[in-house]
Amino acid sequence: MITLKNVVLRRGAKQLLDRASVVVAPGERVGLVGRNGVGKSSLFRLLDGTLAEDAGEVSYPRQWRLAQVAQDMPETDEGATAFVIGGDTRLAALREALEIAERDFERDPDDPDAGMAIAQAHVDLADAGEHDAVARAQALILGLGFGSDELERPVDGFSGGWRMRLQLARALMCPSDLLLLDEPTNHLDLDALVWLEAWLKGYGGTMLVISHDREFLDAVTDVTVHVDNARLVRYGGNYSKFEELRSVQLLQQEAAFAKQQERIAHLQRFIDRFKAKASKARQAQSRVKAIERMEKVAPMLASADFEFEFREPLSLPNPMLSISRADFGYVVDGTPRVIVGGVSRSVLGGQRIGILGANGQGKSTFVKTIARDLAALGGEITEGRGLSIGYFAQQELDVLSPTDDPLVHMVRLARETGAAAREATGEQALRAFLGSFNFGADMIRQPVGTMSGGEKARLVLAMMVWQRPNLLLLDEPTNHLDLVTREALAMALNRFEGTLMLVSHDRALLRSVCDEFWLVGRGRLEPFDGDLDDYQRHLLEESRRLREEARGAAAGGPHAEAGRAGLGTALS
């Protein structure tokens, strides 16, 4: 089992853990939750040995094999399949042992030990799954959303997000007794997320996962450990059960605190009344000691939860957009490449649309075109009079200037759009506005480049809110947000009076704010007649179809002979 006993951990001047203790039994599936910055990732570093505790004890069985997703971006021209197979550390070690044995045999063919070493290496490789390693690796790659034509593509040929998916596949390929997953869903779309959930449900070891996706946590965990006030508090059950239990706990604590405060006040009144009287001095002193001996119940601290709202739009054109036979895509070397074609739709005031579809099908291309970042390749997109777009792009955090602070960003935005937004643009007004997004005096002049992803996302939201849009285009807005901030975003979107178009793999957010869904796939955009549960069933059907295609495609690839025997089983 994993045991943390009275652990103290400091990073610089900040104390992340203070005499924290918790036990995780073998085979448990633990969700590690808490606000950004409380030390969840640092706890993983304790377990993998990257960090050492300042006091206390951290232990788990020495024979346990540990797997986790490497955080560095892989830079290699190795093919995707070979790169993922490299995650199987046992297989790699046995292959190296075979190479050494073969070299020894070449030097001295008459040495019986060298021949025996080769034979033993082949037996060990068979036991380690050498015969179906290619199939297992390719099943992971395909499951995480890659196409069958990308199985041998060099790792360097993929973008950063896709290379991180390969890192995840490499970690899943590694045989392990302990699996550490730190925000594994950040680079996944909904179809890959559904596949990952299914894979993790079949994982046989002990798993610790950090995630801000409540439905993902509910699906794959059965224990929750809350990092709060530098302590580790264990709850039996998934995230929803944790919320329920913690709510009851906080209410009980609040009641106990109120009762104790009433008792202390009663004793203090006696002390104040009789402490000057000689006849009552002994009794007064005994009550002072009673207060001192009392084990104090901590007050239910007011959480620094983040709340915000979108102000009422200045106008509400209807329709917001009229799309007629429009083609969406981009130009490559002067040649238009249509990704989604022949779209004819109207976007009305007040609509709340979730955009569904697998990665690469054109969701972001569609949204970028509506946001005016790309031009339509054909057809017509007519905007309603007074349309004001608030756009949160996946790469929006990269658009922020790393050397500028939040106030500089807001001053710049105010100069560009202040008149249109009809907001006060003085520095004090902008400071107050940033304060409403939890940018206090200590952060308002902090360079954005030194901020966390969640803080940057909060700044982008603040800049968007300030512009008072009537059409919100949100492309994966939750990637860097913790659970509390995601809840705040959901509440703000539900109160928003304009129109919303949302691309997200956060099913809880999609369920809570969207009234209808559009599906992008196979070059088309069409209404999806169903809810997210229907869509997950649709994904499973698509997955079966892709597996059939992959069987045929993989059969003729360069790894065909090694992987043909196990491919069908591994993809199933």
N, C-alpha and C positions, 0 to 999 in steps of 0.2 A: 504494500500500500504506500501511498504518498503521505508523508507526515511533515507538517510545519509546526514547530513548537516554540512559542515565545520569540518569534522572529522579529528582529528590528532591521529595517532597511532604510538607508538615507541616500538620496541623490542630491549632492550639493548641500544646500541649506534646507532642503525639503525632506521631511520625514514621511516616507510612503507607508511603512508598516511599523507599528509600535506594539511589541509583544503579541503579535498575531499568531493564532494557532488554528489549524484545520487538519482534518484527516480525510483522504479520498481512498475508498476501497478499490481493489482491482476490478476492472470491468465497468466501473461507473463512468457516466458520460456527463461531464460537468460544464455548465455554462458559467463563465467568469464575467460578472457584470459590475458596473459602477460608472460614475461620471468620467469623462475624458480627463486624463492627467492624474488619476488617483493611484496609478501604479500597476495596472493589469499586465501590461507588456513587460514591465520590470519583474513581475512575479514569474513570467515565463523564462526570463533571463536567469533567474535564480535556479530554476529547474534544469536548464540546459548547461549551467555552469559558467555562463558568460559573466554573471555578477556573483558576488559573494555576500552573504548576509553580514550585517554589522554585529549582530548578536543572535542567539537562538540556534535552532537546528532545522535543517532541511534535508530530507532523506527519502529515497525510494530504492527498491531492490537493485543491486548493482548489475544483475544480469538482464535487466530490462533494456530493450532496444528503443531508442527515442527517435521519432521522426517529426520534423516540422518544416514549414515553408521557409526557404531562405529568403531574406529580405533584399538581398542585392539583386540588381538586374543582370541576368545572364548575358554575357558577351561571348558568343562562340558561333562558328560556322557549322557546328555539328548539326545533323538532321534532328528533327523533332522527336522521332521515335527513339533514336540512339540516346538523345539527351535524357528522355524520361526513363529509359531502361537504366541509365547510370544512377538513378535514385535508389535502385536495389543494391544496397551496399554489400549485402552478403553475396549476391551474385557476382558483383565486381571483384570482391576478394577471392572468390573461388576461381574466377576466370584468370586472375593473376597467378594463383597457385598452379593452375594447369599450364600456363605459359612457362613458369619456372621449371616445372617438372619436365616439360617437353625440351627445354634447353639443356637440362641436366642429362636427358636421355640422348640428345644429339651429341653431347660431349663424350658420353660413355654408354653406347648401346648395350654393352654386356652387363651393366650394373642392374641387378634385379630390383634394387630399391627404387631406381628411377622408373622402371616399368610399373612397379606397384603404385608409385605416387601418381602416375598418369591415370591408371585404372581407378584409384580412389578419387581423384579429382573429378573424373567423369561421373562416378556414382554420386558424389556430393553435389555436382551441378544438376544432375537429374532430380535429386531431392529438393534442391532450391528452386526448381521450376524453370530451368533453362529452356525446356522444350516449348513452353508457351509464354516466354517473357515478352516476345514481340507482340503477341496477341493481347496480353494484359496491358502493355504500355499503350497500344493503339486504342484499346477500349477506353482507357482513361482520357486520351487525347480527344477522341471523338465525343465522349460524354461531356467534356467541358466546352464543346461548341465548335471545334475545328472541323474543317471539311476533309473528306477522304483524300482530296488532292493536296493536302498540306502535311501529310504524315511524314514526308521526307524533306520538307522545306527547311532550310537552315534557320536556326533559332534567331540569328541576327536579322533575318528577313521579316520578322514580326514586330509590330509596335509594342510599346512598353506594357500595355494592359494584357496583351496576348502572351508576352513572355512571362508575365507573372502567373498566368494560367498554367503555362508549362512548368513553372516552379511548383505550383500546387499539384499538378499531375506527378511530378518527380517525387514529391513528399508522400503522396498516396501510394506510389510504387514501392516505397521502402517498407520492408517487413518491420513491424514495430509492435511493442507492447504498450508504449505511451505515445500518443499523437497530440501535438500542440498545434492548434490552429488559431492564428491571430488575424481576425477580420478576413476570413477566407472568401466572403461573398463580395468584397468591394469591387472586384474586376469582372464579376459575372453578370450575365443577363438572366432573365427569369427561367429560360429553358435549361441553362447550365446549372442554375441554382436548384431546380427541381431534381435534376440528375444527381447532384452532389448530396442532397438530402438522402436520396435512396441509397447511395453508396455508403454513406456514413452510418445509416441504420444497420448495415450489415457488418460494420467494423467490429472486430472481436476484442480489441484491447481496451485500455483506459484512455479516455479522451478528455482534453480540456480545450474549450473553444471560447474565444473572445469574439463577440458579435454584437452589433446594435440592431439586428434584424429579429424582431420578436417572434415572427412565425418560423423562422429558421431555428431559433433556439428552442421553441416549443416542439419542433419536429425531431430534433436530434439529441436533446439533453434530458436527463432524469434527475439531476441535482443542480442546484444553483448556489454559487458562492458569491456573496456580495462584498465588494471592497468598499468600506465605508468608515470614515473617520480613522483611517490607518489600522483598521481591524478587518479580519476575515470572518464573515458570518455565513454559516452553512444552512441552507434550506432544502428540504426534500421536495423534489418536483421540478418541473420546467419553469420557464420564465413567468408564464401566466399564474402558476401556482405560487411562485415567489411573490409576485405582486399582491396576491390575495393574502398570503401569510404576513407579509410585511405591513400591509394596511392594518390588519388586526393588531399586530404587535405595536405599531405606532399609536393606535387608539388606546390600547391598554397602558402604554407608557405615559401618554398624555393624562389619562385618568389617575394613574398612580402618582405622577408628579403633582397634579393639582391637589390630591388628597394629602400628600406629604407637605406641601406648602401651607395648606390650611392648618395642619398639626404644628408646624414650626411657628406660624403666626400666633397660634393660641399660646404656645410656650413663651414666645417672645413678649406677649402682652403681660403675662404673669411676671416675667423678669423685669420688664420696664416699670411695672407698678410697685413691686415689692423689694427691688434690689437695695433701696436706701433704708429699709426698715430692718432694724437689728433682729427682730423676732422672726422675720421671714427670710433673712439673708441666706441661711443654709438651704432652704427650699428653692430659693431663686438660683443659687449656685448649682444645685442638682439638676435643674432644668437646663442651665447653660451646658452642663456636661452631657445631658441627654441629647441636645442638638448636635454637639460635637461628635458624639458616638454614632449618630444616625448615618446609615449608609445612604448617601444622597441618590435620589432618582434623577437622572439627567433630564433636562427639559427636552421636549421634542423640537429640535432646532429647526427653524424655518429654512427650508431648502432654497438654495439660490437658483431655483428653477427659472428657465428662460421662457418668457412669454412675449409675443408681439402680435401685431395685427396689420393687415393691409388697409390703408385708408380708403375711403370711398372714392372710386374713380371719378374724374372730372366729367366724363361723358361715357355713355354706353351705346355705341352704334349697334344697329341690328339690321342686317347681319354684320358680324364682325368681319367675316371673310366670305367671298364667293370664289370657289375653285372650279374652273371649267376645263376639262380635258387636259389637265396639267401633267407634265412629265417632270420628275424629280431625279436629280443625279448630279454629275459633275463632269468637267471636261478634262480628258487625259491626252496630252500631246496634241491639243487642238481638236480632238475627236470627242463629241458628246457621248457620255455613257449613261444611259437611262437605268436607274435602279428601281424606281416605282413609276409606272406610267398610266396615262389615261384616267387620272383622278378627277372626279366631278363631285364635289361636296360643298355644303354650306356650313359655316361655323356661326352659330347663333349666340346672342347675348345670354349669358348665364349657363351655357353648356359646360359640363365637367367631363372631359373626355380622357380616358386612359389609352395610351398608344401601346399596343402589344406587338410582339414579334421577336424572332431570334436575332442575335447579333449578325450584322452584315446584310440584313434584309432591307434596310433603308429607313429605320425609325429616326435616327439622328439626321440623316440627309433630308427627310421630310420636314423635321422641325427647324433645321438650319435655313431651309428655303423660306418657310413661313416667317422666320425671324429676320429675313433679308440678308443673311450672311452668304447665301448662295442664290444664284438666279435660276428661275425655272427654265428647263430646257425646251419647253413647249407648252402650249395652252396658255391659260390666263389665270392670274390670281388677283382678284379685285378686293382692295381693302375698304372697310367702312370708313366714313368720314370721322375723323377724330380718333382713329385707332392708335393706341399707345401700348407698345409691347414691352413686357418685362421678361427677359430671357435669361435663364440660368443654364449655361452649357456645361457639359462634362468637363471641358478644359477651362472653365471660367476662372478657376483658382490660379491658373497659369497667366491669366491676363492681368492680374493684380501686379503692381510694381513692387518688387521685393524690398527696395530701399526706401519706399515711402510708407508713412504711417497711416492709420485709418483717417485721421483728420485731414491729411493732405488729399487722400482719395475723395473724401466728401466735399472738400472745398473745390476740387477740380470738377466734380460732378455738378455741384451747385452752379458753377460758372457756365457750364455747358447747357444745363436744362432747368435752371432755377425758375426762369419765367414761366416755362411750360408747367412745372410742377406746382407753381404758386405757393412756394414754401419760403419761410424766412431763411436767408442764406448767410447771416452773420455767423462768426465763429462760435459765439456762445450758444446760438440755436443749434448749430451742427454738433457741438459738444454734447448738448442735452439729448439730441436725437441719438447719437452713438451710445450714450449712457443707457438708453432704453434697450439697447441690444447687448448689454453687459460689457461695454467697453468703458471701463472706469478710467480715472485719471492716470493710473499706472500703465494702461494699455493704449491710451489714445495717441501717444507719441512713440509707440513701439514699432519698429520697422516690421512690415508685414512678413518679410522673409524669415523672421525668427518665430513666427506664430505657428500654432498647430493647424492641421488641415481643418479641424472643426471651427477654429477661430476665423480662419480665412473664409470658410463657407458662411459663417455668421455675418461677416463684413459684406460679402456679396449679396446676401439677403437684405441687409440694411440698405445698400445702395439701390436695390431693386424696389424695395418698399418706398423709398424716398421719392421715386419717380412717379408714383401713383398710376401704375398701368391699369388698363382695362382688359388686357389679354395676357395671361401668364403662360409662358412656354418653359416648362421645367424638364430638363433632360438629366436624369439621375441626380437629383438635388441632395439625396441623403447619404452619399458615399462617405462623407467625413463627419456626419452628425451622430452624436450619441442618442440613446433612446429617449431621453428627456427632451432634447431639442427636436427630435423627429415628432414627438407628441405635440410640441408647441407649433411646429410647421403644419401638422394636420389640423390643429384647431384654427390656426390663422387661415388656412385654405378653405375650411368649411365656412368661415365668416366672410370670405372674400365675395364681393358682389359682382365681379366681372366674370370673364370666361377663362377656363383652365384647360390646358392640354398638357398631360403629364406622361413622361416616360420614366419608369422606375422598376427596379427589381424588388422593391419593398412592398410586399403584398398587403401588409397592414395599412400602409399609406394609400395604396390603390383602392382597397376596399372601403376605406373611411371617407375618401374625398371624391371618387369618380362615380358618376351615374350611368355611364355608358362606355363601351370600349370599341376602338377601331383596331383592326388587325392588319399589319404590314407583313406581306409574305408572298413569295413567288412572283414578284414584280407588280403586285397589286395592293391597293388599300381598300378594305371593305369593312363595313360594320361587323362586329363580332356578336353574334346572337347568343349570349350566355354570360355567366359570371366567371370569376377567377377559378373556381373549382372546375367549371366546364373547360376553361382554358388549359388547366393542368392535365385534364384527360386528353385534350387535343395534343398537348406536347408529348404525352406518352405514345399516342398513335404516330406522331411524326417521328419520334425516336425509333419506333419499330421499323418505319419505312426507311430511315437513314441507315439502320443496322443492316437491312437487306442490301442496300446500295453499297455499304462499306464492305460487306462480305465479297461482293463481286470485284470491287476496286482493289481491295487488299490482296486478292488472290494472285494478281499479276505483278505486284510490286517487288522491289529488290529484296524484301524480307519474306517473300512468299513461302519459300521452302521451310524457313525456321518457324514461321507463325501459322501456317495453314492448318495444322492439326488442332491448335487451341483457339483459333480466332472465333469460331462460332460460339464456343462456350463462353469465352471472355466477354463477348459483346452482348450476350443475352442477359 
